[in-house]
Amino acid sequence: MRNVIRLSVFFAILISLFSLMIYGVAQQMLRMSANYVPLQLTTDVVNKLESGFSPNSIVLPAKIEIESSLYPFVMILDQNKKVLITSATLSGNVPEIPSGVFDWVTSNGRDKITWQPFLGVREALIIDKYKNGPMSGYVVGGATLKLTEDTIDKLGRDILVGWFVINAFAITSIVFLEKTKKQ
């Protein structure tokens, strides 16, 4: 019986470690992939601005209420962090990105962040700077994390169910093998 308990604990730990590893890797891959669309939008807009387009000549998607929309958005700001043009609204107003983000981008280049303006609204943001002759500023591309976080939650539930099933199978197999050994 002691052998059954030891083996069961060993396999439960091993299965738990594998489950945590699978969840961690998958969660990170899903979260990082949420940056792809904002990165594409930001890069495209920065390239246009740096090739001579004015901010007002860049066609942005229609106004997007980021509280309720799954659609990505773009914001173009001047060097003073004043919004020049945006496709995003938040509760009907122009969203205010924390100014420290722009300070970091000025010093270090492009940044990728998760922004939560309030509970229930989480966005993947890519912030980059542009220079167009004497004019410079920032471009923010964003997309909701709702679908990504829903997928991560489902992944966690599925891995937990798998953890229970595999542990039950392992313990049942250990008990069966121990009984067979004694016969």
CNS distance restraints for C-alpha pairs under 8 A (distance, minus, plus):
assign (resid   1 and name CA) (resid   5 and name CA) 6.48 0.50 0.50
assign (resid   2 and name CA) (resid   6 and name CA) 6.26 0.50 0.50
assign (resid   3 and name CA) (resid   7 and name CA) 6.10 0.50 0.50
assign (resid   4 and name CA) (resid   8 and name CA) 5.94 0.50 0.50
assign (resid   4 and name CA) (resid 171 and name CA) 7.97 0.50 0.50
assign (resid   4 and name CA) (resid 174 and name CA) 6.27 0.50 0.50
assign (resid   4 and name CA) (resid 175 and name CA) 6.32 0.50 0.50
assign (resid   4 and name CA) (resid 178 and name CA) 7.11 0.50 0.50
assign (resid   5 and name CA) (resid   9 and name CA) 6.08 0.50 0.50
assign (resid   6 and name CA) (resid  10 and name CA) 6.12 0.50 0.50
assign (resid   7 and name CA) (resid  11 and name CA) 6.09 0.50 0.50
assign (resid   7 and name CA) (resid 174 and name CA) 7.25 0.50 0.50
assign (resid   8 and name CA) (resid  12 and name CA) 5.97 0.50 0.50
assign (resid   8 and name CA) (resid 170 and name CA) 7.18 0.50 0.50
assign (resid   8 and name CA) (resid 171 and name CA) 5.61 0.50 0.50
assign (resid   8 and name CA) (resid 174 and name CA) 7.15 0.50 0.50
assign (resid   9 and name CA) (resid  13 and name CA) 6.15 0.50 0.50
assign (resid  10 and name CA) (resid  14 and name CA) 6.21 0.50 0.50
assign (resid  11 and name CA) (resid  15 and name CA) 5.88 0.50 0.50
assign (resid  11 and name CA) (resid 167 and name CA) 7.44 0.50 0.50
assign (resid  11 and name CA) (resid 170 and name CA) 7.08 0.50 0.50
assign (resid  12 and name CA) (resid  16 and name CA) 5.97 0.50 0.50
assign (resid  12 and name CA) (resid 167 and name CA) 6.05 0.50 0.50
assign (resid  13 and name CA) (resid  17 and name CA) 6.15 0.50 0.50
assign (resid  14 and name CA) (resid  18 and name CA) 6.31 0.50 0.50
assign (resid  15 and name CA) (resid  19 and name CA) 6.04 0.50 0.50
assign (resid  15 and name CA) (resid 163 and name CA) 6.85 0.50 0.50
assign (resid  15 and name CA) (resid 166 and name CA) 7.57 0.50 0.50
assign (resid  15 and name CA) (resid 167 and name CA) 7.15 0.50 0.50
assign (resid  16 and name CA) (resid  20 and name CA) 6.09 0.50 0.50
assign (resid  16 and name CA) (resid 163 and name CA) 7.00 0.50 0.50
assign (resid  17 and name CA) (resid  21 and name CA) 6.11 0.50 0.50
assign (resid  18 and name CA) (resid  22 and name CA) 6.12 0.50 0.50
assign (resid  19 and name CA) (resid  23 and name CA) 6.11 0.50 0.50
assign (resid  19 and name CA) (resid 159 and name CA) 6.54 0.50 0.50
assign (resid  19 and name CA) (resid 160 and name CA) 7.91 0.50 0.50
assign (resid  19 and name CA) (resid 163 and name CA) 6.76 0.50 0.50
assign (resid  20 and name CA) (resid  24 and name CA) 5.95 0.50 0.50
assign (resid  21 and name CA) (resid  25 and name CA) 6.12 0.50 0.50
assign (resid  22 and name CA) (resid  26 and name CA) 6.06 0.50 0.50
assign (resid  23 and name CA) (resid  27 and name CA) 5.83 0.50 0.50
assign (resid  23 and name CA) (resid 155 and name CA) 7.32 0.50 0.50
assign (resid  23 and name CA) (resid 156 and name CA) 6.62 0.50 0.50
assign (resid  23 and name CA) (resid 159 and name CA) 7.16 0.50 0.50
assign (resid  24 and name CA) (resid  28 and name CA) 6.16 0.50 0.50
assign (resid  25 and name CA) (resid  29 and name CA) 6.20 0.50 0.50
assign (resid  26 and name CA) (resid  30 and name CA) 6.11 0.50 0.50
assign (resid  27 and name CA) (resid  31 and name CA) 6.12 0.50 0.50
assign (resid  27 and name CA) (resid 152 and name CA) 5.95 0.50 0.50
assign (resid  28 and name CA) (resid  32 and name CA) 5.98 0.50 0.50
assign (resid  29 and name CA) (resid  33 and name CA) 6.10 0.50 0.50
assign (resid  30 and name CA) (resid  34 and name CA) 6.52 0.50 0.50
assign (resid  30 and name CA) (resid 148 and name CA) 6.43 0.50 0.50
assign (resid  30 and name CA) (resid 152 and name CA) 7.31 0.50 0.50
assign (resid  31 and name CA) (resid  35 and name CA) 7.41 0.50 0.50
assign (resid  31 and name CA) (resid 148 and name CA) 6.61 0.50 0.50
assign (resid  31 and name CA) (resid 149 and name CA) 7.93 0.50 0.50
assign (resid  32 and name CA) (resid  36 and name CA) 7.64 0.50 0.50
assign (resid  34 and name CA) (resid  38 and name CA) 7.93 0.50 0.50
assign (resid  34 and name CA) (resid 124 and name CA) 6.50 0.50 0.50
assign (resid  34 and name CA) (resid 143 and name CA) 7.54 0.50 0.50
assign (resid  34 and name CA) (resid 145 and name CA) 6.86 0.50 0.50
assign (resid  34 and name CA) (resid 148 and name CA) 6.74 0.50 0.50
assign (resid  35 and name CA) (resid  39 and name CA) 5.88 0.50 0.50
assign (resid  35 and name CA) (resid 112 and name CA) 7.46 0.50 0.50
assign (resid  35 and name CA) (resid 124 and name CA) 5.95 0.50 0.50
assign (resid  35 and name CA) (resid 125 and name CA) 7.08 0.50 0.50
assign (resid  35 and name CA) (resid 126 and name CA) 7.14 0.50 0.50
assign (resid  35 and name CA) (resid 143 and name CA) 7.82 0.50 0.50
assign (resid  36 and name CA) (resid  40 and name CA) 6.12 0.50 0.50
assign (resid  37 and name CA) (resid  41 and name CA) 6.21 0.50 0.50
assign (resid  37 and name CA) (resid  72 and name CA) 7.35 0.50 0.50
assign (resid  37 and name CA) (resid 141 and name CA) 7.98 0.50 0.50
assign (resid  37 and name CA) (resid 142 and name CA) 7.75 0.50 0.50
assign (resid  37 and name CA) (resid 143 and name CA) 7.13 0.50 0.50
assign (resid  38 and name CA) (resid  42 and name CA) 5.99 0.50 0.50
assign (resid  38 and name CA) (resid  72 and name CA) 6.95 0.50 0.50
assign (resid  38 and name CA) (resid  73 and name CA) 7.68 0.50 0.50
assign (resid  38 and name CA) (resid  74 and name CA) 7.99 0.50 0.50
assign (resid  38 and name CA) (resid 124 and name CA) 7.19 0.50 0.50
assign (resid  38 and name CA) (resid 125 and name CA) 6.28 0.50 0.50
assign (resid  38 and name CA) (resid 126 and name CA) 5.77 0.50 0.50
assign (resid  38 and name CA) (resid 140 and name CA) 7.87 0.50 0.50
assign (resid  38 and name CA) (resid 141 and name CA) 4.41 0.50 0.50
assign (resid  38 and name CA) (resid 142 and name CA) 4.84 0.50 0.50
assign (resid  38 and name CA) (resid 143 and name CA) 6.08 0.50 0.50
assign (resid  39 and name CA) (resid  43 and name CA) 5.94 0.50 0.50
assign (resid  39 and name CA) (resid 126 and name CA) 5.74 0.50 0.50
assign (resid  39 and name CA) (resid 141 and name CA) 6.60 0.50 0.50
assign (resid  40 and name CA) (resid  44 and name CA) 6.09 0.50 0.50
assign (resid  41 and name CA) (resid  45 and name CA) 6.20 0.50 0.50
assign (resid  41 and name CA) (resid  74 and name CA) 6.98 0.50 0.50
assign (resid  41 and name CA) (resid 141 and name CA) 5.80 0.50 0.50
assign (resid  42 and name CA) (resid  46 and name CA) 6.03 0.50 0.50
assign (resid  42 and name CA) (resid  74 and name CA) 7.16 0.50 0.50
assign (resid  42 and name CA) (resid 126 and name CA) 6.70 0.50 0.50
assign (resid  42 and name CA) (resid 127 and name CA) 7.17 0.50 0.50
assign (resid  42 and name CA) (resid 128 and name CA) 6.95 0.50 0.50
assign (resid  42 and name CA) (resid 139 and name CA) 5.99 0.50 0.50
assign (resid  42 and name CA) (resid 140 and name CA) 6.12 0.50 0.50
assign (resid  42 and name CA) (resid 141 and name CA) 5.01 0.50 0.50
assign (resid  43 and name CA) (resid  47 and name CA) 6.05 0.50 0.50
assign (resid  43 and name CA) (resid 128 and name CA) 7.95 0.50 0.50
assign (resid  44 and name CA) (resid  48 and name CA) 6.29 0.50 0.50
assign (resid  45 and name CA) (resid  49 and name CA) 6.15 0.50 0.50
assign (resid  45 and name CA) (resid  58 and name CA) 7.55 0.50 0.50
assign (resid  45 and name CA) (resid 139 and name CA) 7.23 0.50 0.50
assign (resid  46 and name CA) (resid  50 and name CA) 6.01 0.50 0.50
assign (resid  46 and name CA) (resid 128 and name CA) 7.52 0.50 0.50
assign (resid  46 and name CA) (resid 129 and name CA) 7.27 0.50 0.50
assign (resid  46 and name CA) (resid 130 and name CA) 5.67 0.50 0.50
assign (resid  46 and name CA) (resid 139 and name CA) 6.68 0.50 0.50
assign (resid  47 and name CA) (resid  51 and name CA) 6.13 0.50 0.50
assign (resid  48 and name CA) (resid  52 and name CA) 6.63 0.50 0.50
assign (resid  48 and name CA) (resid  53 and name CA) 5.62 0.50 0.50
assign (resid  48 and name CA) (resid  58 and name CA) 7.81 0.50 0.50
assign (resid  49 and name CA) (resid  53 and name CA) 4.79 0.50 0.50
assign (resid  49 and name CA) (resid  54 and name CA) 6.18 0.50 0.50
assign (resid  49 and name CA) (resid  55 and name CA) 6.77 0.50 0.50
assign (resid  49 and name CA) (resid 130 and name CA) 6.82 0.50 0.50
assign (resid  49 and name CA) (resid 131 and name CA) 7.35 0.50 0.50
assign (resid  49 and name CA) (resid 132 and name CA) 6.08 0.50 0.50
assign (resid  50 and name CA) (resid 130 and name CA) 6.25 0.50 0.50
assign (resid  50 and name CA) (resid 131 and name CA) 5.75 0.50 0.50
assign (resid  50 and name CA) (resid 132 and name CA) 4.91 0.50 0.50
assign (resid  51 and name CA) (resid 132 and name CA) 7.23 0.50 0.50
assign (resid  52 and name CA) (resid 132 and name CA) 6.10 0.50 0.50
assign (resid  52 and name CA) (resid 133 and name CA) 7.92 0.50 0.50
assign (resid  53 and name CA) (resid  57 and name CA) 6.36 0.50 0.50
assign (resid  53 and name CA) (resid  58 and name CA) 7.05 0.50 0.50
assign (resid  54 and name CA) (resid  58 and name CA) 6.92 0.50 0.50
assign (resid  55 and name CA) (resid  76 and name CA) 6.84 0.50 0.50
assign (resid  55 and name CA) (resid  84 and name CA) 7.13 0.50 0.50
assign (resid  55 and name CA) (resid  85 and name CA) 6.97 0.50 0.50
assign (resid  56 and name CA) (resid  84 and name CA) 7.82 0.50 0.50
assign (resid  56 and name CA) (resid  85 and name CA) 6.88 0.50 0.50
assign (resid  60 and name CA) (resid  73 and name CA) 7.85 0.50 0.50
assign (resid  60 and name CA) (resid  74 and name CA) 6.83 0.50 0.50
assign (resid  60 and name CA) (resid  86 and name CA) 7.32 0.50 0.50
assign (resid  60 and name CA) (resid  87 and name CA) 5.99 0.50 0.50
assign (resid  61 and name CA) (resid  73 and name CA) 6.93 0.50 0.50
assign (resid  61 and name CA) (resid  74 and name CA) 7.86 0.50 0.50
assign (resid  61 and name CA) (resid  87 and name CA) 5.83 0.50 0.50
assign (resid  62 and name CA) (resid  87 and name CA) 5.86 0.50 0.50
assign (resid  63 and name CA) (resid  86 and name CA) 7.72 0.50 0.50
assign (resid  63 and name CA) (resid  87 and name CA) 4.53 0.50 0.50
assign (resid  63 and name CA) (resid  88 and name CA) 5.60 0.50 0.50
assign (resid  63 and name CA) (resid  89 and name CA) 6.80 0.50 0.50
assign (resid  64 and name CA) (resid  69 and name CA) 6.45 0.50 0.50
assign (resid  64 and name CA) (resid  71 and name CA) 6.95 0.50 0.50
assign (resid  64 and name CA) (resid  72 and name CA) 7.86 0.50 0.50
assign (resid  64 and name CA) (resid  73 and name CA) 6.82 0.50 0.50
assign (resid  64 and name CA) (resid  87 and name CA) 5.80 0.50 0.50
assign (resid  64 and name CA) (resid  88 and name CA) 4.77 0.50 0.50
assign (resid  64 and name CA) (resid  89 and name CA) 5.90 0.50 0.50
assign (resid  65 and name CA) (resid  69 and name CA) 5.79 0.50 0.50
assign (resid  65 and name CA) (resid  88 and name CA) 5.98 0.50 0.50
assign (resid  65 and name CA) (resid  89 and name CA) 4.80 0.50 0.50
assign (resid  65 and name CA) (resid  90 and name CA) 5.70 0.50 0.50
assign (resid  65 and name CA) (resid  91 and name CA) 7.05 0.50 0.50
assign (resid  65 and name CA) (resid  92 and name CA) 7.02 0.50 0.50
assign (resid  66 and name CA) (resid  70 and name CA) 7.34 0.50 0.50
assign (resid  66 and name CA) (resid  71 and name CA) 7.75 0.50 0.50
assign (resid  66 and name CA) (resid  88 and name CA) 6.39 0.50 0.50
assign (resid  66 and name CA) (resid  89 and name CA) 6.18 0.50 0.50
assign (resid  66 and name CA) (resid  90 and name CA) 5.76 0.50 0.50
assign (resid  66 and name CA) (resid 121 and name CA) 7.68 0.50 0.50
assign (resid  66 and name CA) (resid 144 and name CA) 7.29 0.50 0.50
assign (resid  67 and name CA) (resid  90 and name CA) 6.26 0.50 0.50
assign (resid  67 and name CA) (resid  91 and name CA) 7.04 0.50 0.50
assign (resid  67 and name CA) (resid 120 and name CA) 7.96 0.50 0.50
assign (resid  67 and name CA) (resid 121 and name CA) 5.90 0.50 0.50
assign (resid  69 and name CA) (resid 144 and name CA) 7.76 0.50 0.50
assign (resid  70 and name CA) (resid 143 and name CA) 7.14 0.50 0.50
assign (resid  70 and name CA) (resid 144 and name CA) 5.88 0.50 0.50
assign (resid  70 and name CA) (resid 146 and name CA) 7.77 0.50 0.50
assign (resid  71 and name CA) (resid 143 and name CA) 6.62 0.50 0.50
assign (resid  71 and name CA) (resid 144 and name CA) 7.42 0.50 0.50
assign (resid  72 and name CA) (resid 141 and name CA) 7.36 0.50 0.50
assign (resid  72 and name CA) (resid 142 and name CA) 5.55 0.50 0.50
assign (resid  72 and name CA) (resid 143 and name CA) 4.30 0.50 0.50
assign (resid  72 and name CA) (resid 144 and name CA) 6.95 0.50 0.50
assign (resid  73 and name CA) (resid  86 and name CA) 7.63 0.50 0.50
assign (resid  73 and name CA) (resid  87 and name CA) 5.56 0.50 0.50
assign (resid  73 and name CA) (resid  88 and name CA) 5.67 0.50 0.50
assign (resid  73 and name CA) (resid 141 and name CA) 5.79 0.50 0.50
assign (resid  73 and name CA) (resid 142 and name CA) 5.26 0.50 0.50
assign (resid  73 and name CA) (resid 143 and name CA) 6.42 0.50 0.50
assign (resid  74 and name CA) (resid  86 and name CA) 5.81 0.50 0.50
assign (resid  74 and name CA) (resid  87 and name CA) 5.68 0.50 0.50
assign (resid  74 and name CA) (resid  88 and name CA) 6.81 0.50 0.50
assign (resid  74 and name CA) (resid 139 and name CA) 7.13 0.50 0.50
assign (resid  74 and name CA) (resid 140 and name CA) 5.59 0.50 0.50
assign (resid  74 and name CA) (resid 141 and name CA) 4.53 0.50 0.50
assign (resid  74 and name CA) (resid 142 and name CA) 6.38 0.50 0.50
assign (resid  75 and name CA) (resid  83 and name CA) 6.96 0.50 0.50
assign (resid  75 and name CA) (resid  84 and name CA) 7.74 0.50 0.50
assign (resid  75 and name CA) (resid  85 and name CA) 5.96 0.50 0.50
assign (resid  75 and name CA) (resid  86 and name CA) 4.20 0.50 0.50
assign (resid  75 and name CA) (resid  87 and name CA) 6.45 0.50 0.50
assign (resid  75 and name CA) (resid  88 and name CA) 7.10 0.50 0.50
assign (resid  75 and name CA) (resid 139 and name CA) 5.69 0.50 0.50
assign (resid  75 and name CA) (resid 140 and name CA) 4.98 0.50 0.50
assign (resid  75 and name CA) (resid 141 and name CA) 6.52 0.50 0.50
assign (resid  76 and name CA) (resid  83 and name CA) 5.97 0.50 0.50
assign (resid  76 and name CA) (resid  84 and name CA) 5.64 0.50 0.50
assign (resid  76 and name CA) (resid  85 and name CA) 5.35 0.50 0.50
assign (resid  76 and name CA) (resid  86 and name CA) 6.19 0.50 0.50
assign (resid  76 and name CA) (resid 137 and name CA) 7.48 0.50 0.50
assign (resid  76 and name CA) (resid 138 and name CA) 5.92 0.50 0.50
assign (resid  76 and name CA) (resid 139 and name CA) 4.64 0.50 0.50
assign (resid  76 and name CA) (resid 140 and name CA) 6.47 0.50 0.50
assign (resid  77 and name CA) (resid  81 and name CA) 5.37 0.50 0.50
assign (resid  77 and name CA) (resid  82 and name CA) 5.21 0.50 0.50
assign (resid  77 and name CA) (resid  83 and name CA) 4.23 0.50 0.50
assign (resid  77 and name CA) (resid  84 and name CA) 5.12 0.50 0.50
assign (resid  77 and name CA) (resid  85 and name CA) 7.07 0.50 0.50
assign (resid  77 and name CA) (resid 137 and name CA) 5.49 0.50 0.50
assign (resid  77 and name CA) (resid 138 and name CA) 5.05 0.50 0.50
assign (resid  77 and name CA) (resid 139 and name CA) 6.25 0.50 0.50
assign (resid  78 and name CA) (resid  82 and name CA) 5.47 0.50 0.50
assign (resid  78 and name CA) (resid  83 and name CA) 6.56 0.50 0.50
assign (resid  78 and name CA) (resid  84 and name CA) 6.49 0.50 0.50
assign (resid  78 and name CA) (resid 135 and name CA) 7.63 0.50 0.50
assign (resid  78 and name CA) (resid 136 and name CA) 6.09 0.50 0.50
assign (resid  78 and name CA) (resid 137 and name CA) 4.07 0.50 0.50
assign (resid  78 and name CA) (resid 138 and name CA) 6.25 0.50 0.50
assign (resid  79 and name CA) (resid 135 and name CA) 7.69 0.50 0.50
assign (resid  79 and name CA) (resid 136 and name CA) 5.43 0.50 0.50
assign (resid  79 and name CA) (resid 137 and name CA) 4.01 0.50 0.50
assign (resid  79 and name CA) (resid 138 and name CA) 6.86 0.50 0.50
assign (resid  80 and name CA) (resid 137 and name CA) 7.37 0.50 0.50
assign (resid  81 and name CA) (resid  99 and name CA) 7.27 0.50 0.50
assign (resid  81 and name CA) (resid 102 and name CA) 7.48 0.50 0.50
assign (resid  81 and name CA) (resid 137 and name CA) 7.10 0.50 0.50
assign (resid  81 and name CA) (resid 138 and name CA) 7.34 0.50 0.50
assign (resid  86 and name CA) (resid  94 and name CA) 7.62 0.50 0.50
assign (resid  88 and name CA) (resid  94 and name CA) 6.61 0.50 0.50
assign (resid  88 and name CA) (resid  95 and name CA) 6.94 0.50 0.50
assign (resid  89 and name CA) (resid  93 and name CA) 5.10 0.50 0.50
assign (resid  89 and name CA) (resid  94 and name CA) 4.90 0.50 0.50
assign (resid  89 and name CA) (resid  95 and name CA) 5.85 0.50 0.50
assign (resid  90 and name CA) (resid  94 and name CA) 6.12 0.50 0.50
assign (resid  90 and name CA) (resid  95 and name CA) 5.39 0.50 0.50
assign (resid  97 and name CA) (resid 101 and name CA) 7.52 0.50 0.50
assign (resid  98 and name CA) (resid 102 and name CA) 7.68 0.50 0.50
assign (resid  99 and name CA) (resid 103 and name CA) 6.55 0.50 0.50
assign (resid 100 and name CA) (resid 104 and name CA) 6.24 0.50 0.50
assign (resid 101 and name CA) (resid 105 and name CA) 6.34 0.50 0.50
assign (resid 101 and name CA) (resid 111 and name CA) 7.81 0.50 0.50
assign (resid 101 and name CA) (resid 127 and name CA) 7.91 0.50 0.50
assign (resid 102 and name CA) (resid 106 and name CA) 6.08 0.50 0.50
assign (resid 102 and name CA) (resid 127 and name CA) 7.55 0.50 0.50
assign (resid 102 and name CA) (resid 138 and name CA) 7.50 0.50 0.50
assign (resid 103 and name CA) (resid 107 and name CA) 6.45 0.50 0.50
assign (resid 104 and name CA) (resid 108 and name CA) 5.84 0.50 0.50
assign (resid 104 and name CA) (resid 109 and name CA) 7.39 0.50 0.50
assign (resid 104 and name CA) (resid 111 and name CA) 7.79 0.50 0.50
assign (resid 105 and name CA) (resid 109 and name CA) 4.48 0.50 0.50
assign (resid 105 and name CA) (resid 110 and name CA) 5.54 0.50 0.50
assign (resid 105 and name CA) (resid 111 and name CA) 6.13 0.50 0.50
assign (resid 105 and name CA) (resid 127 and name CA) 7.09 0.50 0.50
assign (resid 105 and name CA) (resid 128 and name CA) 6.46 0.50 0.50
assign (resid 105 and name CA) (resid 129 and name CA) 6.92 0.50 0.50
assign (resid 106 and name CA) (resid 129 and name CA) 7.09 0.50 0.50
assign (resid 109 and name CA) (resid 128 and name CA) 6.46 0.50 0.50
assign (resid 109 and name CA) (resid 129 and name CA) 7.06 0.50 0.50
assign (resid 110 and name CA) (resid 126 and name CA) 7.08 0.50 0.50
assign (resid 110 and name CA) (resid 127 and name CA) 5.62 0.50 0.50
assign (resid 110 and name CA) (resid 128 and name CA) 4.44 0.50 0.50
assign (resid 110 and name CA) (resid 129 and name CA) 7.03 0.50 0.50
assign (resid 111 and name CA) (resid 126 and name CA) 5.72 0.50 0.50
assign (resid 111 and name CA) (resid 127 and name CA) 5.24 0.50 0.50
assign (resid 111 and name CA) (resid 128 and name CA) 6.60 0.50 0.50
assign (resid 112 and name CA) (resid 124 and name CA) 7.39 0.50 0.50
assign (resid 112 and name CA) (resid 125 and name CA) 5.76 0.50 0.50
assign (resid 112 and name CA) (resid 126 and name CA) 4.64 0.50 0.50
assign (resid 112 and name CA) (resid 127 and name CA) 6.55 0.50 0.50
assign (resid 113 and name CA) (resid 124 and name CA) 6.07 0.50 0.50
assign (resid 113 and name CA) (resid 125 and name CA) 5.31 0.50 0.50
assign (resid 113 and name CA) (resid 126 and name CA) 6.58 0.50 0.50
assign (resid 114 and name CA) (resid 122 and name CA) 6.76 0.50 0.50
assign (resid 114 and name CA) (resid 123 and name CA) 5.67 0.50 0.50
assign (resid 114 and name CA) (resid 124 and name CA) 4.82 0.50 0.50
assign (resid 114 and name CA) (resid 125 and name CA) 6.09 0.50 0.50
assign (resid 115 and name CA) (resid 122 and name CA) 5.65 0.50 0.50
assign (resid 115 and name CA) (resid 123 and name CA) 5.15 0.50 0.50
assign (resid 115 and name CA) (resid 124 and name CA) 6.42 0.50 0.50
assign (resid 115 and name CA) (resid 125 and name CA) 6.75 0.50 0.50
assign (resid 116 and name CA) (resid 120 and name CA) 7.84 0.50 0.50
assign (resid 116 and name CA) (resid 121 and name CA) 5.65 0.50 0.50
assign (resid 116 and name CA) (resid 122 and name CA) 4.45 0.50 0.50
assign (resid 116 and name CA) (resid 123 and name CA) 6.37 0.50 0.50
assign (resid 117 and name CA) (resid 121 and name CA) 6.44 0.50 0.50
assign (resid 117 and name CA) (resid 122 and name CA) 7.13 0.50 0.50
assign (resid 118 and name CA) (resid 122 and name CA) 7.77 0.50 0.50
assign (resid 121 and name CA) (resid 144 and name CA) 7.58 0.50 0.50
assign (resid 121 and name CA) (resid 146 and name CA) 7.94 0.50 0.50
assign (resid 122 and name CA) (resid 144 and name CA) 6.07 0.50 0.50
assign (resid 122 and name CA) (resid 145 and name CA) 5.62 0.50 0.50
assign (resid 122 and name CA) (resid 146 and name CA) 7.09 0.50 0.50
assign (resid 123 and name CA) (resid 142 and name CA) 6.17 0.50 0.50
assign (resid 123 and name CA) (resid 143 and name CA) 5.42 0.50 0.50
assign (resid 123 and name CA) (resid 144 and name CA) 4.44 0.50 0.50
assign (resid 123 and name CA) (resid 145 and name CA) 5.26 0.50 0.50
assign (resid 124 and name CA) (resid 142 and name CA) 5.46 0.50 0.50
assign (resid 124 and name CA) (resid 143 and name CA) 5.37 0.50 0.50
assign (resid 124 and name CA) (resid 144 and name CA) 6.21 0.50 0.50
assign (resid 124 and name CA) (resid 145 and name CA) 6.18 0.50 0.50
assign (resid 125 and name CA) (resid 140 and name CA) 6.60 0.50 0.50
assign (resid 125 and name CA) (resid 141 and name CA) 5.62 0.50 0.50
assign (resid 125 and name CA) (resid 142 and name CA) 4.40 0.50 0.50
assign (resid 125 and name CA) (resid 143 and name CA) 6.78 0.50 0.50
assign (resid 126 and name CA) (resid 140 and name CA) 5.68 0.50 0.50
assign (resid 126 and name CA) (resid 141 and name CA) 5.24 0.50 0.50
assign (resid 126 and name CA) (resid 142 and name CA) 6.44 0.50 0.50
assign (resid 127 and name CA) (resid 138 and name CA) 6.84 0.50 0.50
assign (resid 127 and name CA) (resid 139 and name CA) 5.71 0.50 0.50
assign (resid 127 and name CA) (resid 140 and name CA) 4.52 0.50 0.50
assign (resid 127 and name CA) (resid 141 and name CA) 6.56 0.50 0.50
assign (resid 128 and name CA) (resid 138 and name CA) 5.59 0.50 0.50
assign (resid 128 and name CA) (resid 139 and name CA) 5.36 0.50 0.50
assign (resid 128 and name CA) (resid 140 and name CA) 6.63 0.50 0.50
assign (resid 129 and name CA) (resid 136 and name CA) 7.36 0.50 0.50
assign (resid 129 and name CA) (resid 137 and name CA) 5.59 0.50 0.50
assign (resid 129 and name CA) (resid 138 and name CA) 4.21 0.50 0.50
assign (resid 129 and name CA) (resid 139 and name CA) 6.07 0.50 0.50
assign (resid 130 and name CA) (resid 136 and name CA) 5.44 0.50 0.50
assign (resid 130 and name CA) (resid 137 and name CA) 5.49 0.50 0.50
assign (resid 130 and name CA) (resid 138 and name CA) 5.87 0.50 0.50
assign (resid 130 and name CA) (resid 139 and name CA) 7.30 0.50 0.50
assign (resid 131 and name CA) (resid 135 and name CA) 5.96 0.50 0.50
assign (resid 131 and name CA) (resid 136 and name CA) 4.22 0.50 0.50
assign (resid 131 and name CA) (resid 137 and name CA) 6.71 0.50 0.50
assign (resid 132 and name CA) (resid 136 and name CA) 5.80 0.50 0.50
assign (resid 145 and name CA) (resid 149 and name CA) 5.88 0.50 0.50
assign (resid 146 and name CA) (resid 150 and name CA) 6.05 0.50 0.50
assign (resid 147 and name CA) (resid 151 and name CA) 6.14 0.50 0.50
assign (resid 148 and name CA) (resid 152 and name CA) 6.19 0.50 0.50
assign (resid 149 and name CA) (resid 153 and name CA) 6.10 0.50 0.50
assign (resid 150 and name CA) (resid 154 and name CA) 6.28 0.50 0.50
assign (resid 151 and name CA) (resid 155 and name CA) 6.07 0.50 0.50
assign (resid 152 and name CA) (resid 156 and name CA) 6.19 0.50 0.50
assign (resid 153 and name CA) (resid 157 and name CA) 6.36 0.50 0.50
assign (resid 154 and name CA) (resid 158 and name CA) 6.11 0.50 0.50
assign (resid 155 and name CA) (resid 159 and name CA) 6.10 0.50 0.50
assign (resid 156 and name CA) (resid 160 and name CA) 6.13 0.50 0.50
assign (resid 157 and name CA) (resid 161 and name CA) 6.28 0.50 0.50
assign (resid 158 and name CA) (resid 162 and name CA) 6.17 0.50 0.50
assign (resid 159 and name CA) (resid 163 and name CA) 5.97 0.50 0.50
assign (resid 160 and name CA) (resid 164 and name CA) 6.38 0.50 0.50
assign (resid 161 and name CA) (resid 165 and name CA) 6.27 0.50 0.50
assign (resid 162 and name CA) (resid 166 and name CA) 5.96 0.50 0.50
assign (resid 163 and name CA) (resid 167 and name CA) 6.02 0.50 0.50
assign (resid 164 and name CA) (resid 168 and name CA) 6.02 0.50 0.50
assign (resid 165 and name CA) (resid 169 and name CA) 6.13 0.50 0.50
assign (resid 166 and name CA) (resid 170 and name CA) 6.03 0.50 0.50
assign (resid 167 and name CA) (resid 171 and name CA) 6.08 0.50 0.50
assign (resid 168 and name CA) (resid 172 and name CA) 6.02 0.50 0.50
assign (resid 169 and name CA) (resid 173 and name CA) 6.00 0.50 0.50
assign (resid 170 and name CA) (resid 174 and name CA) 6.13 0.50 0.50
assign (resid 171 and name CA) (resid 175 and name CA) 6.15 0.50 0.50
assign (resid 172 and name CA) (resid 176 and name CA) 6.05 0.50 0.50
assign (resid 173 and name CA) (resid 177 and name CA) 6.04 0.50 0.50
assign (resid 174 and name CA) (resid 178 and name CA) 6.11 0.50 0.50
assign (resid 175 and name CA) (resid 179 and name CA) 6.22 0.50 0.50
assign (resid 176 and name CA) (resid 180 and name CA) 6.14 0.50 0.50
assign (resid 177 and name CA) (resid 181 and name CA) 6.04 0.50 0.50
assign (resid 178 and name CA) (resid 182 and name CA) 6.40 0.50 0.50
assign (resid 179 and name CA) (resid 183 and name CA) 6.58 0.50 0.50
